[in-house]
Amino acid sequence: MKAVVFDLDDTLFDHTTSAITGLTKWVPELGVPWSDDLVAEWFAIERVSFDAWLEGRLTHQGQRRARLRAFLPVLGRPVPTEEAELDEIFDGYLAHYRASWAAFPDARPALEVARGNGWRIGVLTNGSTVQQNAKLAAIGLAPLVDVVATSETLGCGKPTPEAYLATCRELGVQPADTLMIGDNFELDVLGARAAGLAAEHLDRAAGITLAQLVKAS
């Protein structure tokens, strides 16, 4: 191998925990008692709205507004008609979400092993260029990454083959010499393999760690 490409959210960066922590602090600020049942509702709404952005049906800010239009009724709160007011409400969530950003404990060790192997290191993420780079900087991993490729910058996202191939080109390596690692089996494993990369599934529920996958390769 000459390079390794990591997914970001829920691979290097603990998006799920950060989001839940943000929600537990933000929801009470809206005058609603916190309930664990709200977590599943939020993530289901997030997935639908985010997919609409990936498919070009909403802007990035538009998908945030769409989330609130779906989630506020769940809380029994009125939905503002003005976009500026929706943005202000979402900013409340974002502040808590950003304050909770953290890398998984095994992220830096895995990147350091890859660097010690002499590999180029990339991140391929279906996300906003500004926000994803901000996450890497905030969790202290940006200096270890050579290339950050986002669906927004590339104009396509996983599992489109061009997303993986373009990332390899930016890294200056061939797909056959590149390993993709991520938590989403469809996007990070099947999609990468279809594009000619090697790929490993990060299954944290099964006790797999990033360092194990990098060392095993």
C-alpha positions in Angstrom: 0.0 0.0 0.0 1.1 3.6 -0.7 -1.9 5.4 0.7 -4.8 5.1 3.1 -8.1 7.1 2.8 -10.3 7.4 5.8 -14.0 8.3 6.1 -14.5 11.2 8.6 -17.8 11.1 10.4 -18.1 8.2 12.8 -14.7 6.9 11.6 -12.1 9.5 12.7 -14.5 12.0 14.2 -17.2 10.9 16.7 -20.2 12.6 15.0 -22.8 10.5 16.8 -21.6 11.4 20.3 -21.0 15.0 19.5 -24.5 15.3 18.0 -26.2 13.6 21.0 -24.3 15.8 23.4 -25.3 18.8 21.5 -28.9 17.8 21.5 -29.1 17.1 25.2 -27.9 20.7 25.8 -29.9 22.4 23.0 -33.3 20.9 23.4 -33.9 22.1 27.0 -32.9 25.6 25.8 -36.0 25.4 23.6 -38.1 24.8 26.7 -38.6 21.1 26.1 -37.5 18.4 28.6 -34.9 16.1 27.2 -35.8 12.5 26.3 -33.6 9.8 24.9 -36.4 9.0 22.4 -35.6 12.2 20.6 -32.2 10.8 19.5 -33.7 8.4 16.9 -36.1 11.1 15.6 -33.2 13.6 15.1 -30.9 11.1 13.3 -33.7 9.9 11.0 -34.6 13.5 10.1 -30.9 14.3 9.7 -30.4 11.4 7.2 -33.3 12.4 5.0 -32.4 16.1 4.9 -28.7 15.4 4.4 -29.4 13.0 1.6 -31.5 15.7 -0.1 -28.4 18.0 0.0 -26.2 15.3 -1.4 -28.6 14.8 -4.2 -28.7 18.5 -5.0 -32.3 19.1 -3.9 -31.4 21.4 -1.1 -28.5 23.7 -0.2 -26.4 22.9 2.8 -28.1 25.6 4.8 -31.4 24.4 3.3 -31.0 20.9 4.7 -30.5 22.4 8.2 -33.7 24.4 7.9 -35.5 21.2 6.6 -34.3 19.4 9.8 -35.9 22.0 12.0 -39.1 22.0 10.0 -39.4 18.3 10.7 -37.9 18.3 14.2 -39.6 21.3 15.9 -43.1 19.7 15.6 -41.7 16.6 17.3 -40.8 18.9 20.2 -44.2 20.5 20.1 -42.6 23.8 19.1 -43.9 26.2 16.4 -42.0 26.3 13.1 -40.9 29.8 12.2 -41.8 31.0 8.7 -38.7 33.2 8.4 -35.5 31.5 7.3 -33.4 33.8 9.4 -35.3 32.7 12.5 -34.8 29.0 11.6 -31.1 29.7 11.1 -30.8 31.4 14.5 -32.5 28.4 16.2 -30.1 25.9 14.4 -27.1 28.0 15.4 -28.1 27.1 19.0 -27.7 23.4 18.2 -24.5 24.0 16.2 -22.8 25.8 19.1 -23.3 22.8 21.4 -22.4 20.4 18.6 -19.2 22.1 17.8 -18.3 22.4 21.5 -18.5 18.6 21.7 -16.3 17.7 18.7 -13.9 15.0 19.5 -11.8 12.4 17.7 -12.1 8.7 18.5 -9.2 7.6 20.8 -7.9 5.3 18.1 -7.9 7.9 15.4 -4.5 9.6 16.0 -2.7 6.3 16.6 -4.0 5.0 13.3 -2.9 8.0 11.4 0.5 7.9 13.0 0.9 4.3 12.1 0.0 5.1 8.5 2.5 8.0 8.5 5.2 5.7 10.0 4.5 3.3 7.1 5.3 6.0 4.7 1.8 6.1 3.3 0.0 9.2 2.0 -3.1 9.9 4.1 -6.5 11.1 2.7 -9.9 11.8 4.0 -13.0 11.2 1.8 -16.2 12.5 3.2 -19.7 13.2 2.0 -19.9 16.6 3.6 -19.4 20.4 3.5 -15.8 21.4 2.8 -15.7 24.2 5.4 -17.3 22.1 8.2 -15.3 18.9 7.5 -12.0 20.7 7.5 -13.0 22.6 10.6 -13.7 19.2 12.3 -10.2 17.9 11.4 -8.6 21.1 12.7 -10.6 21.1 15.9 -9.8 17.5 16.8 -6.1 18.0 16.0 -5.8 15.6 13.0 -5.5 18.1 10.2 -1.6 18.2 10.3 -1.6 14.4 9.7 -3.8 14.5 6.6 -2.4 15.2 3.1 -5.7 15.5 1.2 -9.2 16.2 2.3 -11.8 15.4 -0.4 -15.4 16.3 0.1 -18.5 15.6 -1.9 -19.0 19.4 -2.1 -15.6 20.0 -3.6 -15.6 17.0 -5.9 -19.1 17.5 -7.2 -19.9 13.8 -6.4 -19.8 11.7 -3.3 -19.5 8.1 -2.2 -20.4 5.6 -3.6 -19.9 7.2 -7.0 -16.6 5.7 -8.3 -15.2 9.1 -9.4 -15.2 10.2 -5.7 -12.6 7.5 -4.8 -10.7 7.9 -8.1 -10.4 11.6 -7.7 -9.1 11.3 -4.2 -6.5 8.8 -5.4 -5.4 11.3 -8.1 -5.1 14.1 -5.5 -2.9 11.8 -3.4 -0.8 10.9 -6.4 -1.4 7.1 -6.0 -3.1 4.4 -8.0 -6.4 2.9 -6.7 -4.8 -0.5 -6.4 -2.2 0.9 -4.0 -4.8 2.6 -1.8 -6.7 1.3 1.2 -10.1 2.9 2.2 -11.3 2.6 5.8 -14.7 3.6 7.1 -17.7 2.7 9.2 -20.3 2.6 6.4 -20.1 -0.8 4.7 -21.9 0.4 1.5 -20.1 3.7 1.1 -16.6 3.0 2.5 -16.2 -0.7 1.5 -18.4 -1.8 -1.4 -18.1 1.6 -3.1 -14.3 1.7 -2.7 -13.8 -1.8 -3.9 -15.9 -1.2 -6.9 -13.6 1.7 -7.8 -10.5 -0.6 -7.5 -9.4 0.3 -4.0 -8.8 -2.2 -1.2 -11.2 -1.5 1.7 -11.7 -2.5 5.3 -14.9 -2.1 7.4 -14.5 -0.3 10.7 -17.1 -2.2 12.8 -16.7 -0.7 16.2 -19.7 -2.7 17.6 -17.6 -5.8 16.9 -14.6 -4.4 18.7 -12.6 -3.4 15.6 -10.3 -0.4 15.9 -8.7 1.8 13.3 -5.2 0.9 14.5 -6.0 -2.8 14.0 -7.1 -2.2 10.4 -4.1 -0.1 9.6 -1.6 -2.5 11.2 -3.3 -5.5 9.6 -2.8 -4.0 6.2 
